[in-house]
């Protein structure tokens, strides 16, 4: 679901994977 995806993206951001998450 979208909500879950958003949570995942936020978690990745905290870990520093926001740049590679595409």
Order of alpha helices (4+ residues) and beta strands (2+ residues): alpha
